[in-house]
Structures are given as structure tokens and as C-alpha cells.
Amino acid sequence: MTLSGAVVRLRAVVGLAFAQLRRSPGRTALTVLAVTLAVLSVTVLASLGVGVVDKGEQGLDNADRDIWISSDPVDPSASGTENPIVGAHAKSAEITARDDVQSASPIAMYDVYLGTNASDLERRPAVGVQETHDGFNFREGRGFEVDEETAASPPPEEPEVGEIVIDPRVADSLNVSVGETIYVGTSRQTADAAEFTVVGTSGYYSQYLGSPGVTVPLGDLQAVAGTSGTDRATFITADVTDDADRTTVANDLDEEYPEYDVRTSDEQVQSMVEERTIVLASGATLVGLAVVGGVVLTANLFALVAHQQREQLAALRAVGLSRRVLAGTIGTQGLVIGLLGGLVGLATTPLAVIGVNRFAASVLGFEGLLRTPPAVYLGGFALALVVGTVVAIVAGWRAGRYARIEHLEI
């Protein structure tokens, strides 16, 4: 075929495709909408899958600690009974005294009962830290600080600081605001023994605990839990000095404390992923379902479009047009519809992600759960444009095969 002949055929295919689209504007609009929904299903589900996989790593990155020391098992859901590190303040002081360590501090996790009335208490997860830090993004109020002497001393028998940061949803549930006091205890019977002043509201740790929680000075939390004597903690975290290699320091600490598991932040992420393979599998499954579901929806969509045009295709076949021209006509329609639907889908993806993220934050406590790296947008657009065009061509070829004179209405 000559070049001029190919150009003429291409112009004829494009002209026929646009004529078919203009002939049924309602069907065209609905098809574009269907492609948009297919793209959204890919981008939103893929964003959720990426977010599920990345959440643990981001949490440790935000904590900004080089080394994590723990002792299996670590089970924060076990009401504090699995805070396995004993003598956490003394060990933190020993580690801090090293020349290659800038600072070390323990972290404890317990379930507590809290409320404004000792007879009406809610059970919430609590995290004990020596001080609040950057990244809390307080909705109201401020954090708390513990002076160096208190932080390095063994925990007190009674709460000394008496301050607490609570999740905004906990504040709404208890109907309290900054400046008011609440009861806190590890059992309903002992909750009225300790009062804490709400100094700020933040959901920082809630997004990692999976439910609305509270943050308390470490020594005060241990005093409330009755573990001041044993000084129990879940982790000891450490930052190395600028001139030290964290892997080398971690190996040295591992030899010095063989009874504990010493990991760098990267190794801690890997450990958490290995222990939560169901989370990783869920994320990968969501991405896979998004792609497969989008392809199936797109394939069915253009098969339906070709089926609805069988009379027009039969008429064109009757006047001598080849199956290749008919397939090209449907394929061009798929390209145009995929382009329009893909662009609309990508434009609405940020709005959908924002909406789902707000829902996840309000219900589950996970801030920014959905992530939209460029690959997510590229995948959604490729589905609409490439897959849509290929599927439309195949559907047009099959439709051309069955486009016969008997399909015409007499």
C-alpha cells in the first residue's frame, strides 16, 4: 500500500470514529464516565496499597532514630504486660555515655483507662516518652518536656509531671479541652488515683497504634502502671554521633547486650514488615486487584461499545469496508474515550484521595494513608489509553467478524 493510500485510510478511520462518537453523545459521555471510574479504581486502590506498605517505614523515619533496641516478644496490644526491657532508664544512661552515641531514650506502651469521671472510663492505648518532639502537629495546646535530670533518673513511684497529650477524637469523646484534668490508670479500680492535665491534642502516635491514643511522660506512665520498680519499656532508641556509623554502633551494642535485639532503623523496618506479612500481602493484593479490575472493566466496556454498534458496523461492512478499517474505527474510539476518561480520572484522583484520607484519619486514626507517587498516575493513564485502545481494537476486530447483512434492520 502506498503512503498516500495509508493516509487516506487513516483519515477515513478517524472520520468514521468521530462520526460514531458524535452520533451518540449520550453513549459517548457514559463511556467516558465508565473509563474515569476504571481509572479511579486503579489509582485509589493502588494508592491505598502503596500507603499500607509504606506506613511502617514512614513511622520509623518520622521517629528519626538511628538504632532500635528491643526484646522479643514486643506486643503493645497486650495491655503493657509485654514491655520486656527491665531497667530501661539505667540502660539508656549506659548507652548515652558511649562516645559514639549522642542520646538514648526508652519508650513504653500500655493500655490505660481514662475519663473525667472515675466511674465512666474509656480504654485507650498510651505511649510513654521522655518528651514530645517535632512532627506532633498539635491541633491545640503544646507538648511536654522532662528535664535531663528527671529523664536520667529512675522512674518515680507517683506521677511527677502530670501532663498528657490526647488524640483529638479522645478529646471529643471525653468532652475535654486543653487545660482540663482527666483520670488515668491501667485499671478501672486505680484510675482515680492519678489526675493528668491535658496540655495538647495530637494524633501523632494514633496513626501507628491503629486507634486513638494518648501520650504521657514515660516516668508518669510507669508510675501509673506500677512498673516504676522494674522500670519496664518496649524499646530503647538511640541516635549516633555525626562521625559514627550506625551499623557499626548497632553491632557493638548487639555484642554488649546479647539478651536484646539491636537493629538499625532500616533493619527495624524490615523486621516489622516480616512480622506483619499480612499487611504487606494486603498492600500488594490491593495493587493487583486494582490493575486486574481496571483491565476487566475496560475490556467489558469496549466489548459493549462494539456490540452496540453492530448495526452500523454491519452497514459499513456491507458497503465494502474491511475488518481492519472497522477494527481501526472502534480502536480510534477507544483511544479518544480512553484519553478523555484518563484525563478526567487523573484530575479527580487527588480529590478522591483527599476524601478517603480524611475518612481513614477520622475512623482509623491513620493520617495520609493513601499515597500517590507518579507511578500510580502513570498506571491509571496507561490503563485508560493503552489498554483501552488495544481492547477496543480487539473488540472491533471481533465485531467486524460478526457484522453481517442480517444485522441490518429492514
C-alpha positions as CSV (number, residue, x, y, z in Angstrom):
1,M,0.0,0.0,0.0
2,T,1.3,3.4,-0.9
3,L,1.8,6.2,1.7
4,S,-1.0,8.2,0.2
5,G,-3.3,5.2,0.5
6,A,-2.4,4.7,4.1
7,V,-3.1,8.4,4.9
8,V,-6.5,8.2,3.1
9,R,-7.4,5.0,5.1
10,L,-6.3,6.6,8.3
11,R,-8.3,9.7,7.6
12,A,-11.3,7.5,6.8
13,V,-10.9,5.6,10.1
14,V,-10.6,8.7,12.2
15,G,-13.5,10.4,10.4
16,L,-15.8,7.3,10.9
17,A,-14.7,7.1,14.6
18,F,-15.6,10.7,15.3
19,A,-18.8,10.4,13.4
20,Q,-19.8,7.5,15.5
21,L,-19.0,9.3,18.7
22,R,-20.9,12.4,17.6
23,R,-23.9,10.3,16.5
24,S,-24.4,9.0,20.1
25,P,-23.3,11.8,22.5
26,G,-25.1,10.2,25.5
27,R,-23.3,6.9,25.0
28,T,-20.0,8.6,24.5
29,A,-20.4,10.5,27.7
30,L,-21.4,7.4,29.7
31,T,-18.4,5.5,28.2
32,V,-16.0,8.3,29.2
33,L,-17.5,8.2,32.7
34,A,-17.0,4.5,32.9
35,V,-13.4,4.8,31.9
36,T,-13.0,7.6,34.5
37,L,-14.3,5.2,37.2
38,A,-12.0,2.4,36.0
39,V,-9.0,4.8,36.3
40,L,-10.2,5.9,39.7
41,S,-10.4,2.3,40.8
42,V,-6.8,1.8,39.8
43,T,-5.4,5.0,41.2
44,V,-7.3,4.9,44.6
45,L,-6.8,1.2,45.3
46,A,-3.1,1.4,44.2
47,S,-2.6,4.4,46.4
48,L,-4.1,2.5,49.3
49,G,-1.8,-0.5,48.6
50,V,1.3,1.7,48.4
51,G,0.3,3.5,51.6
52,V,-0.3,0.3,53.5
53,V,3.2,-1.0,52.6
54,D,4.9,2.3,53.3
55,K,3.2,3.2,56.6
56,G,5.5,1.4,58.9
57,E,8.7,2.7,57.2
58,Q,7.4,6.3,57.4
59,G,6.6,5.9,61.0
60,L,10.2,5.0,61.9
61,D,11.6,7.7,59.6
62,N,9.5,10.3,61.4
63,A,10.8,9.0,64.7
64,D,14.2,10.0,63.4
65,R,16.2,7.5,65.5
66,D,19.2,5.5,64.3
67,I,19.1,2.4,66.5
68,W,16.2,0.4,68.0
69,I,16.7,-1.9,70.9
70,S,14.0,-4.4,71.9
71,S,13.5,-7.8,73.3
72,D,11.1,-10.3,71.7
73,P,8.2,-10.5,72.1
74,V,7.1,-7.0,71.6
75,D,3.3,-6.9,71.8
76,P,1.9,-3.4,72.5
77,S,-1.6,-4.8,72.3
78,A,-1.1,-7.0,75.4
79,S,-2.0,-4.3,77.9
80,G,1.6,-3.5,78.8
81,T,2.5,-7.0,80.0
82,E,4.9,-7.4,77.2
83,N,7.2,-4.4,77.9
84,P,10.2,-6.6,78.0
85,I,13.1,-4.3,78.8
86,V,13.8,-4.0,82.5
87,G,15.9,-1.2,84.0
88,A,15.3,0.9,80.9
89,H,16.5,4.3,82.3
90,A,19.8,2.8,83.5
91,K,20.4,1.1,80.2
92,S,19.6,4.3,78.3
93,A,22.1,6.1,80.5
94,E,24.8,3.5,79.8
95,I,24.2,3.8,76.1
96,T,24.2,7.6,76.2
97,A,27.5,7.5,78.0
98,R,29.2,5.9,74.9
99,D,31.4,8.2,72.8
100,D,29.6,7.2,69.6
101,V,26.1,7.7,70.9
102,Q,24.5,11.2,71.0
103,S,21.5,10.2,73.1
104,A,19.3,7.2,74.0
105,S,15.8,7.1,75.5
106,P,13.2,4.4,76.3
107,I,9.7,4.2,75.0
108,A,6.9,2.3,76.8
109,M,3.4,1.2,75.6
110,Y,0.5,0.4,77.8
111,D,-3.3,0.3,77.7
112,V,-4.9,2.8,80.1
113,Y,-8.3,3.7,81.3
114,L,-9.1,7.5,81.3
115,G,-12.0,9.8,81.7
116,T,-13.3,12.9,83.5
117,N,-15.3,10.7,85.9
118,A,-13.7,7.7,87.7
119,S,-16.9,5.7,87.2
120,D,-17.1,6.3,83.4
121,L,-13.7,5.4,81.8
122,E,-12.5,4.6,78.3
123,R,-9.7,2.2,77.4
124,R,-7.1,3.7,75.2
125,P,-3.5,2.8,74.1
126,A,-0.9,5.1,75.7
127,V,2.7,5.8,74.7
128,G,5.3,6.9,77.3
129,V,8.1,9.1,76.0
130,Q,10.5,11.4,77.7
131,E,9.4,14.4,75.7
132,T,7.2,15.3,72.7
133,H,9.1,16.3,69.6
134,D,8.8,17.8,66.2
135,G,6.1,16.3,64.0
136,F,3.3,16.1,66.5
137,N,1.4,18.9,64.7
138,F,-0.7,19.9,67.7
139,R,-4.3,20.8,67.0
140,E,-4.4,22.7,70.2
141,G,-2.0,23.4,73.1
142,R,1.5,22.1,73.3
143,G,3.6,19.1,74.3
144,F,5.5,18.3,77.5
145,E,9.2,18.3,78.3
146,V,11.1,16.4,81.0
147,D,14.3,17.9,82.3
148,E,17.5,16.0,81.8
149,E,17.9,15.1,85.5
150,T,14.4,13.6,85.7
151,A,14.8,11.8,82.4
152,A,18.0,10.2,83.5
153,S,16.7,9.2,87.0
154,P,14.8,6.0,87.8
155,P,11.0,6.4,87.4
156,P,9.1,7.9,90.4
157,E,6.6,5.9,92.5
158,E,4.0,8.6,91.8
159,P,3.4,10.8,88.7
160,E,5.5,13.9,88.8
161,V,4.9,15.8,85.6
162,G,1.1,15.1,85.5
163,E,0.6,16.2,81.8
164,I,-0.9,14.3,78.9
165,V,-1.4,14.8,75.2
166,I,-4.5,13.2,73.8
167,D,-5.9,12.4,70.4
168,P,-8.5,15.0,69.2
169,R,-11.1,12.2,68.9
170,V,-10.4,11.2,72.5
171,A,-10.9,14.8,73.5
172,D,-14.2,14.9,71.7
173,S,-15.3,11.5,73.2
174,L,-14.4,12.7,76.7
175,N,-15.7,16.3,76.0
176,V,-12.5,17.8,77.4
177,S,-10.2,20.6,76.1
178,V,-6.7,21.8,76.8
179,G,-6.3,22.8,80.5
180,E,-8.8,20.4,81.9
181,T,-7.9,17.3,84.0
182,I,-8.7,13.6,83.5
183,Y,-8.2,10.4,85.5
184,V,-5.7,7.9,84.1
185,G,-4.9,4.4,85.3
186,T,-4.1,0.9,84.0
187,S,-7.3,-0.5,85.6
188,R,-10.7,0.8,86.4
189,Q,-10.1,0.4,90.0
190,T,-6.9,2.5,90.1
191,A,-7.7,5.2,87.5
192,D,-9.0,7.7,90.1
193,A,-5.6,7.6,91.9
194,A,-3.9,9.8,89.3
195,E,-5.0,13.1,87.6
196,F,-3.4,14.5,84.5
197,T,-3.8,17.9,82.9
198,V,-4.5,17.9,79.1
199,V,-1.8,20.2,77.7
200,G,-2.3,19.4,74.0
201,T,-4.2,17.4,71.4
202,S,-2.4,15.5,68.6
203,G,-3.0,12.2,66.7
204,Y,0.8,11.6,66.1
205,Y,1.1,8.2,67.7
206,S,-2.5,7.2,67.0
207,Q,-1.7,6.7,63.3
208,Y,0.8,4.0,64.3
209,L,-1.2,2.4,67.1
210,G,-4.2,2.0,64.8
211,S,-6.7,3.7,67.2
212,P,-7.0,7.0,69.1
213,G,-4.4,7.1,71.8
214,V,-2.6,9.3,74.3
215,T,1.0,10.3,75.0
216,V,2.3,10.6,78.6
217,P,5.7,11.3,80.2
218,L,7.5,8.0,80.4
219,G,8.0,8.1,84.2
220,D,4.5,9.1,84.9
221,L,3.1,6.2,82.7
222,Q,5.3,3.7,84.5
223,A,4.2,5.1,87.9
224,V,0.5,4.7,86.8
225,A,1.2,1.2,85.5
226,G,3.0,0.2,88.7
227,T,6.3,-0.7,86.9
228,S,8.5,2.0,88.4
229,G,10.4,-0.6,90.4
230,T,11.2,-2.7,87.4
231,D,11.4,0.3,85.0
232,R,9.9,-1.6,82.0
233,A,10.0,-0.3,78.4
234,T,9.1,-1.6,75.0
235,F,12.0,0.0,73.1
236,I,15.2,1.9,73.7
237,T,16.0,4.2,70.8
238,A,19.4,5.9,70.2
239,D,21.0,8.5,67.9
240,V,24.6,8.1,67.0
241,T,27.1,10.9,66.7
242,D,27.7,12.6,63.4
243,D,31.1,10.9,62.9
244,A,29.8,7.4,63.8
245,D,28.5,4.7,61.6
246,R,25.1,3.5,62.9
247,T,25.7,-0.1,61.6
248,T,29.0,-0.3,63.4
249,V,27.4,1.1,66.6
250,A,24.5,-1.3,66.3
251,N,26.9,-4.3,66.0
252,D,28.8,-3.1,69.1
253,L,25.7,-2.7,71.1
254,D,24.5,-6.1,70.0
255,E,27.7,-7.7,71.4
256,E,27.4,-5.7,74.6
257,Y,23.7,-6.5,75.1
258,P,23.3,-10.1,73.7
259,E,20.0,-10.5,75.6
260,Y,18.4,-7.8,73.4
261,D,17.7,-7.4,69.7
262,V,19.6,-4.4,68.3
263,R,18.7,-3.1,64.9
264,T,19.3,0.0,62.8
265,S,16.2,1.9,61.7
266,D,16.3,0.1,58.2
267,E,16.6,-3.3,59.9
268,Q,13.7,-2.4,62.2
269,V,11.5,-1.6,59.2
270,Q,12.4,-4.9,57.6
271,S,11.6,-6.7,60.9
272,M,8.2,-5.1,61.2
273,V,7.4,-6.0,57.6
274,E,8.4,-9.6,58.2
275,E,6.3,-9.8,61.3
276,R,3.4,-8.3,59.5
277,T,3.4,-10.2,56.2
278,I,-0.4,-9.9,56.1
279,V,-0.1,-6.1,55.8
280,L,2.4,-6.4,53.0
281,A,0.3,-9.0,51.3
282,S,-2.8,-6.8,51.7
283,G,-1.0,-3.9,50.1
284,A,0.3,-6.0,47.1
285,T,-3.2,-7.6,46.7
286,L,-4.9,-4.2,46.6
287,V,-2.5,-3.1,43.8
288,G,-3.0,-6.3,41.9
289,L,-6.8,-6.1,42.3
290,A,-6.8,-2.5,41.1
291,V,-4.9,-3.4,37.9
292,V,-6.9,-6.6,37.1
293,G,-10.2,-5.0,38.0
294,G,-9.5,-2.0,35.8
295,V,-8.5,-4.1,32.8
296,V,-11.6,-6.3,33.2
297,L,-13.9,-3.3,33.5
298,T,-12.2,-1.6,30.4
299,A,-12.4,-4.8,28.4
300,N,-16.1,-5.3,29.1
301,L,-16.8,-1.7,28.5
302,F,-15.4,-1.6,24.9
303,A,-16.8,-5.0,24.1
304,L,-20.2,-3.5,25.0
305,V,-19.5,-0.4,22.9
306,A,-18.7,-2.6,19.8
307,H,-21.8,-4.7,20.4
308,Q,-24.0,-1.6,20.5
309,Q,-22.6,-0.5,17.1
310,R,-23.1,-3.8,15.4
311,E,-25.8,-2.4,13.0
312,Q,-23.6,0.5,11.9
313,L,-20.6,-1.9,11.6
314,A,-22.8,-4.3,9.5
315,A,-23.8,-1.4,7.2
316,L,-20.2,-0.4,6.7
317,R,-19.2,-4.0,6.1
318,A,-22.0,-4.3,3.5
319,V,-20.6,-1.3,1.6
320,G,-17.2,-3.0,1.3
321,L,-15.1,-1.7,4.2
322,S,-12.6,-4.3,5.5
323,R,-12.4,-5.7,9.0
324,R,-9.2,-3.8,9.6
325,V,-11.0,-0.5,8.9
326,L,-13.8,-1.5,11.3
327,A,-11.3,-2.5,14.0
328,G,-9.4,0.7,13.5
329,T,-12.7,2.7,13.8
330,I,-13.5,1.1,17.2
331,G,-9.8,1.4,18.2
332,T,-9.8,5.1,17.5
333,Q,-12.9,5.5,19.5
334,G,-11.2,3.6,22.3
335,L,-8.2,6.0,22.1
336,V,-10.3,9.1,22.2
337,I,-12.6,7.8,25.0
338,G,-9.5,6.5,26.9
339,L,-7.7,9.8,26.6
340,L,-10.7,11.8,27.8
341,G,-11.6,9.3,30.6
342,G,-8.0,9.0,31.6
343,L,-7.5,12.8,31.9
344,V,-10.7,13.2,33.9
345,G,-9.8,10.2,36.1
346,L,-6.3,11.6,36.9
347,A,-7.8,15.1,37.6
348,T,-10.3,13.7,40.1
349,T,-7.8,11.3,41.8
350,P,-6.4,13.9,44.2
351,L,-10.0,14.8,45.3
352,A,-10.8,11.1,45.9
353,V,-7.6,10.5,47.7
354,I,-8.2,13.5,50.0
355,G,-11.7,12.3,50.8
356,V,-10.5,8.7,51.6
357,N,-7.6,10.0,53.6
358,R,-10.0,12.2,55.7
359,F,-12.2,9.2,56.3
360,A,-9.3,7.0,57.3
361,A,-8.0,9.7,59.6
362,S,-11.4,10.2,61.3
363,V,-12.3,6.5,61.6
364,L,-9.0,4.6,61.8
365,G,-6.6,7.3,63.0
366,F,-4.2,6.9,60.0
367,E,-3.1,10.2,58.6
368,G,-2.2,10.3,54.9
369,L,-2.8,6.6,54.4
370,L,-3.2,6.8,50.7
371,R,0.0,7.7,48.7
372,T,0.0,8.8,45.1
373,P,3.5,8.5,43.7
374,P,3.9,9.3,39.9
375,A,3.7,5.6,39.1
376,V,0.1,5.5,40.4
377,Y,-0.9,8.2,37.9
378,L,1.1,6.6,35.1
379,G,-0.6,3.3,35.7
380,G,-4.0,4.7,35.7
381,F,-3.4,6.7,32.5
382,A,-1.8,3.7,30.8
383,L,-4.8,1.6,31.6
384,A,-7.1,4.1,30.0
385,L,-5.0,4.9,27.0
386,V,-3.1,1.8,26.1
387,V,-5.3,-1.0,27.4
388,G,-8.4,0.9,26.3
389,T,-7.1,1.2,22.7
390,V,-5.8,-2.3,22.5
391,V,-9.0,-3.8,23.9
392,A,-11.1,-1.6,21.6
393,I,-9.2,-2.8,18.5
394,V,-9.7,-6.4,19.5
395,A,-13.4,-5.8,20.2
396,G,-13.7,-4.0,16.9
397,W,-12.0,-6.9,15.0
398,R,-14.3,-9.4,16.6
399,A,-17.3,-7.2,15.9
400,G,-16.3,-6.8,12.3
401,R,-16.2,-10.6,12.0
402,Y,-19.8,-10.9,13.0
403,A,-21.0,-7.7,11.3
404,R,-23.3,-9.2,8.6
405,I,-26.1,-8.0,6.5
406,E,-28.7,-9.8,8.6
407,H,-27.9,-7.5,11.5
408,L,-29.3,-4.6,9.5
409,E,-32.9,-3.5,10.2
410,I,-35.1,-3.6,7.2
